[in-house]
């Protein structure tokens, strides 16, 4: 898809929960005049235009079919009716046609089965809801299924885990298209954190806890974000939480699903994005400002997280910002 094609189509299907489609509508469908950018134009489509029955006995009615879906700049599949059944030949043809013409394809939850059934995930990494991951791998062995992430961005094809992870992916796409400031503004409107790393674990043991130590973990994370430029160790974080290092590691993993070191690296990479987008500071200066001990280390971790270099990210953002700058 071209960088200025803001058309988005989401596929409604019989028997769906409206939550995933609602996520797409909330992020891409609501007008955002306050952002002063060329916002997305959303269309809800169906394989067969007309009423689409949804969970709860209601029906969603759309006059738009697969031709409209295939013509969009971004095509989103929020799920499939049955993960054990192949997508229809008509849907496969529409997805392949969209892909050939350069559309960006996205799936939420079981929507990955439609992309895989169209052969578009062969040779790629993809994710889906953890409960479907084994089945996706068995049914489509040419796909490298990663069940342990919230979402995967493979450039022109993006896949996410179940339900709320689709919201993370949609906000990630806004960040990709418009930069951190716009994505953060959308997140504030949605009353959600502006970013959850795509590599974060899908399933965290005991995510809701009455353990008061988890409040200490949260306090230590807030402290760390305020001190990213400083050398930070697990021992220093544990001291902020008034826990032993061993107890801190255990509570941290339970509360976040990751390790302190991985969390810190991610926070530092994310903190660097705004500096790349809004300043002309050298990469070495930015690396130091967010706490990396060398530009080499920063570039390494930035590349792993963002699949590009800091300089390339800056160039792409500056070009994208010029394209979406409002007229006048």
C-alpha positions as CSV (number, residue, x, y, z in Angstrom):
1,X,0.0,0.0,0.0
2,X,1.2,3.6,-0.6
3,X,2.0,5.6,2.4
4,X,-1.0,8.0,1.7
5,X,-3.7,5.3,1.3
6,X,-5.7,5.6,4.5
7,X,-8.6,3.3,3.5
8,X,-9.2,0.5,5.9
9,X,-11.6,-2.4,5.5
10,X,-12.6,-4.9,8.2
11,X,-14.3,-8.2,7.5
12,X,-17.5,-9.0,9.4
13,X,-18.3,-12.7,9.6
14,X,-21.3,-14.7,10.8
15,X,-21.3,-15.6,14.5
16,X,-18.6,-13.1,15.4
17,X,-18.2,-11.3,18.7
18,X,-18.4,-7.6,17.9
19,X,-15.5,-6.8,20.3
20,X,-12.6,-7.3,17.8
21,X,-14.6,-5.4,15.1
22,X,-15.3,-2.7,17.7
23,X,-11.5,-2.4,18.3
24,X,-10.9,-1.7,14.7
25,X,-13.9,0.8,14.5
26,X,-12.7,2.6,17.6
27,X,-9.1,3.1,16.4
28,X,-9.6,3.6,12.6
29,X,-13.3,4.5,12.2
30,X,-13.8,7.4,14.6
31,X,-13.0,10.8,13.2
32,X,-10.0,12.5,14.8
33,X,-10.1,16.2,13.6
34,X,-8.2,17.3,16.6
35,X,-5.1,15.5,15.3
36,X,-5.0,17.5,12.1
37,X,-3.8,14.6,10.0
38,X,-5.3,12.7,7.0
39,X,-7.1,10.1,9.2
40,X,-8.2,6.6,8.1
41,X,-11.5,5.9,6.3
42,X,-13.0,2.7,7.5
43,X,-15.5,0.4,5.8
44,X,-17.1,-2.7,7.3
45,X,-17.3,-5.5,4.6
46,X,-18.7,-9.0,4.5
47,X,-18.3,-11.9,2.1
48,X,-22.0,-11.5,1.2
49,X,-23.3,-7.9,1.6
50,X,-26.4,-7.7,3.8
51,X,-27.1,-8.8,7.3
52,X,-24.4,-10.6,9.2
53,X,-25.5,-12.4,12.4
54,X,-23.4,-11.7,15.5
55,X,-23.2,-13.0,19.0
56,X,-26.2,-12.2,21.0
57,X,-28.9,-12.6,18.4
58,X,-28.3,-9.2,16.7
59,X,-27.2,-8.6,13.1
60,X,-24.8,-6.1,11.5
61,X,-25.8,-4.9,8.1
62,X,-23.3,-3.8,5.4
63,X,-23.7,-3.2,1.7
64,X,-20.0,-3.7,1.1
65,X,-18.5,-7.0,-0.1
66,X,-15.2,-8.5,-1.0
67,X,-14.5,-6.2,-3.9
68,X,-14.4,-3.3,-1.4
69,X,-12.3,-5.4,1.0
70,X,-9.7,-6.2,-1.6
71,X,-9.4,-2.6,-2.7
72,X,-8.6,-1.1,0.7
73,X,-5.1,0.1,1.7
74,X,-5.3,-1.9,5.0
75,X,-7.4,-5.1,5.3
76,X,-8.2,-6.4,8.8
77,X,-9.5,-9.8,9.6
78,X,-10.8,-9.8,13.2
79,X,-11.4,-13.6,13.3
80,X,-12.9,-16.5,11.4
81,X,-16.2,-18.4,11.9
82,X,-14.5,-21.8,12.4
83,X,-10.8,-22.4,12.9
84,X,-11.2,-25.9,11.6
85,X,-12.6,-24.9,8.2
86,X,-10.6,-23.4,5.3
87,X,-11.6,-19.8,4.2
88,X,-13.9,-19.7,1.2
89,X,-12.3,-19.5,-2.3
90,X,-13.8,-16.1,-2.7
91,X,-12.2,-14.8,0.4
92,X,-8.8,-16.4,-0.5
93,X,-9.0,-14.7,-3.9
94,X,-9.8,-11.3,-2.4
95,X,-7.0,-11.5,0.2
96,X,-4.5,-12.6,-2.5
97,X,-5.6,-9.8,-4.8
98,X,-5.2,-7.2,-2.0
99,X,-1.8,-8.6,-1.2
100,X,-0.6,-8.5,-4.8
101,X,-1.6,-4.8,-5.1
102,X,0.4,-3.9,-2.0
103,X,-2.3,-3.7,0.7
104,X,-1.3,-4.1,4.3
105,X,-3.0,-7.2,5.8
106,X,-3.8,-7.5,9.6
107,X,-5.3,-10.3,11.7
108,X,-6.7,-10.3,15.2
109,X,-7.1,-13.5,17.1
110,X,-8.3,-16.4,14.8
111,X,-8.1,-14.1,11.8
112,X,-4.6,-15.5,11.2
113,X,-6.3,-18.7,10.0
114,X,-7.8,-16.8,7.0
115,X,-4.4,-15.4,6.1
116,X,-2.7,-18.8,6.5
117,X,-5.5,-20.4,4.5
118,X,-4.8,-18.0,1.7
119,X,-1.1,-19.0,1.7
120,X,0.0,-15.5,2.8
121,X,1.8,-16.6,6.0
122,X,3.9,-19.3,4.4
123,X,7.5,-18.8,5.4
124,X,6.6,-16.1,7.8
125,X,6.3,-15.8,11.6
126,X,2.8,-15.2,12.8
127,X,0.8,-15.3,16.0
128,X,-2.8,-15.9,17.1
129,X,-4.6,-16.5,20.4
130,X,-2.6,-18.9,22.5
131,X,-5.4,-21.4,22.6
132,X,-5.3,-21.7,18.8
133,X,-1.6,-21.6,18.3
134,X,-1.0,-25.4,18.2
135,X,-3.9,-25.9,15.8
136,X,-2.6,-23.1,13.5
137,X,0.9,-24.7,13.5
138,X,-0.6,-28.2,12.7
139,X,-2.9,-27.0,10.0
140,X,-0.3,-24.7,8.3
141,X,3.2,-26.2,8.9
142,X,4.8,-23.7,6.5
143,X,3.9,-20.9,9.0
144,X,6.3,-20.3,12.0
145,X,3.7,-19.8,14.8
146,X,4.9,-17.9,17.8
147,X,2.3,-18.3,20.7
148,X,4.2,-16.2,23.2
149,X,3.8,-12.6,21.8
150,X,1.0,-10.0,21.7
151,X,1.6,-9.2,18.0
152,X,4.1,-9.5,15.2
153,X,4.8,-6.9,12.6
154,X,6.2,-8.4,9.4
155,X,5.9,-5.3,7.3
156,X,3.0,-5.9,5.0
157,X,1.4,-8.6,7.1
158,X,0.7,-8.1,10.8
159,X,-0.8,-10.7,13.2
160,X,-2.0,-10.4,16.8
161,X,-3.1,-12.5,19.6
162,X,-6.7,-12.6,21.0
163,X,-9.0,-9.7,21.7
164,X,-7.2,-6.9,23.6
165,X,-3.9,-7.7,21.8
166,X,-5.7,-6.5,18.7
167,X,-6.0,-3.1,20.3
168,X,-2.2,-3.1,20.9
169,X,-1.6,-3.9,17.3
170,X,-4.0,-1.2,16.0
171,X,-2.3,1.5,18.1
172,X,1.1,0.1,16.9
173,X,-0.1,0.7,13.3
174,X,-1.1,4.2,14.1
175,X,2.4,4.8,15.6
176,X,3.9,3.3,12.4
177,X,1.8,5.6,10.2
178,X,1.8,8.8,12.1
179,X,4.4,8.6,14.8
180,X,4.5,8.5,18.6
181,X,2.7,11.7,19.4
182,X,-0.4,10.8,17.4
183,X,-0.4,7.2,18.7
184,X,-0.2,8.5,22.3
185,X,-3.1,10.9,21.7
186,X,-5.2,8.0,20.4
187,X,-4.2,5.9,23.4
188,X,-5.2,8.6,25.7
189,X,-8.6,8.8,24.1
190,X,-9.0,5.1,24.5
191,X,-7.7,5.3,28.1
192,X,-5.1,2.7,27.5
193,X,-1.3,2.6,27.9
194,X,0.3,4.1,24.7
195,X,2.4,1.0,24.1
196,X,2.7,-2.6,25.0
197,X,5.6,-4.4,23.3
198,X,4.5,-6.9,20.7
199,X,7.0,-9.4,22.2
200,X,5.3,-9.3,25.6
201,X,3.9,-12.6,26.8
202,X,0.3,-13.3,25.9
203,X,-0.5,-15.2,29.1
204,X,0.7,-14.0,32.5
205,X,0.2,-16.3,35.5
206,X,-2.0,-14.6,38.1
207,X,-2.4,-11.3,36.2
208,X,-4.7,-9.9,38.9
209,X,-3.1,-10.2,42.3
210,X,-3.9,-9.0,45.8
211,X,-0.2,-9.3,46.7
212,X,0.9,-5.8,48.0
213,X,4.3,-6.5,46.6
214,X,2.9,-6.0,43.1
215,X,2.2,-2.4,44.0
216,X,5.9,-2.2,44.9
217,X,6.7,-3.5,41.5
218,X,4.6,-0.9,39.8
219,X,6.3,1.8,41.9
220,X,9.7,0.6,40.9
221,X,8.8,0.6,37.2
222,X,7.5,4.2,37.5
223,X,10.8,5.1,39.2
224,X,12.8,3.4,36.5
225,X,11.0,5.3,33.7
226,X,12.0,8.5,35.4
227,X,15.7,7.4,35.6
228,X,16.2,5.6,32.3
229,X,19.3,7.7,31.5
230,X,21.0,6.3,34.6
231,X,22.7,2.9,35.0
232,X,19.9,0.6,36.3
233,X,20.3,-2.8,37.7
234,X,18.0,-5.5,39.0
235,X,19.4,-4.8,42.5
236,X,18.6,-1.1,42.2
237,X,15.0,-1.9,41.1
238,X,14.6,-4.4,43.9
239,X,15.8,-1.7,46.4
240,X,13.1,0.7,45.1
241,X,10.5,-2.1,45.8
242,X,12.0,-2.9,49.2
243,X,12.4,-6.5,48.2
244,X,15.3,-8.9,47.9
245,X,16.6,-9.4,44.4
246,X,15.2,-13.0,44.3
247,X,11.8,-11.9,45.5
248,X,11.7,-9.0,43.1
249,X,12.5,-11.2,40.1
250,X,9.7,-13.6,41.0
251,X,7.1,-10.8,41.5
252,X,8.3,-8.9,38.4
253,X,7.8,-12.0,36.2
254,X,4.3,-12.6,37.6
255,X,3.3,-8.9,37.2
256,X,4.7,-8.3,33.7
257,X,5.4,-11.6,32.0
258,X,8.9,-10.6,31.2
259,X,12.3,-10.0,32.9
260,X,13.5,-6.6,34.3
261,X,16.4,-6.5,31.8
262,X,14.1,-7.1,28.8
263,X,11.6,-4.6,30.2
264,X,14.3,-1.9,30.6
265,X,15.6,-2.4,27.1
266,X,12.2,-2.1,25.6
267,X,11.5,1.1,27.7
268,X,14.8,2.6,26.5
269,X,14.1,1.8,22.9
270,X,10.6,3.3,23.2
271,X,11.9,6.4,24.9
272,X,14.3,7.0,22.0
273,X,11.5,7.1,19.4
274,X,10.3,10.6,20.3
275,X,13.9,11.8,20.3
276,X,14.4,10.4,16.8
277,X,11.1,11.8,15.6
278,X,11.3,15.3,17.1
279,X,15.0,16.2,17.3
280,X,18.2,16.2,15.1
281,X,20.3,14.8,18.0
282,X,23.0,12.3,16.8
283,X,22.2,8.7,17.4
284,X,25.1,8.4,19.9
285,X,23.6,11.3,22.0
286,X,20.1,9.7,21.9
287,X,21.6,6.3,23.0
288,X,23.2,8.0,26.0
289,X,20.0,10.0,26.8
290,X,17.9,6.9,27.2
291,X,20.5,4.9,29.1
292,X,22.3,2.6,26.6
293,X,26.0,2.3,27.4
294,X,27.1,2.6,23.7
295,X,25.6,3.5,20.3
296,X,26.4,-0.1,19.2
297,X,24.3,-1.6,22.0
298,X,21.5,0.8,21.2
299,X,21.5,0.0,17.5
300,X,21.5,-3.7,18.3
301,X,18.5,-3.5,20.6
302,X,16.7,-1.0,18.4
303,X,17.1,-3.3,15.4
304,X,15.7,-6.3,17.3
305,X,12.7,-4.3,18.6
306,X,11.9,-2.2,15.5
307,X,13.3,-4.3,12.6
308,X,15.1,-1.2,11.3
309,X,17.9,1.1,12.3
310,X,17.5,4.3,14.3
311,X,18.6,6.4,11.3
312,X,16.3,4.5,8.9
313,X,13.4,5.0,11.4
314,X,14.1,8.7,11.6
315,X,14.1,9.0,7.8
316,X,10.9,7.1,7.5
317,X,9.2,9.1,10.2
318,X,10.3,12.4,8.7
319,X,9.0,11.3,5.3
320,X,5.7,10.1,6.7
321,X,5.2,13.3,8.7
322,X,5.7,15.3,5.5
323,X,3.1,13.2,3.7
324,X,0.4,13.5,6.4
325,X,1.0,17.2,7.2
326,X,-2.4,19.0,6.7
327,X,-2.7,21.4,3.8
328,X,-2.6,25.1,4.6
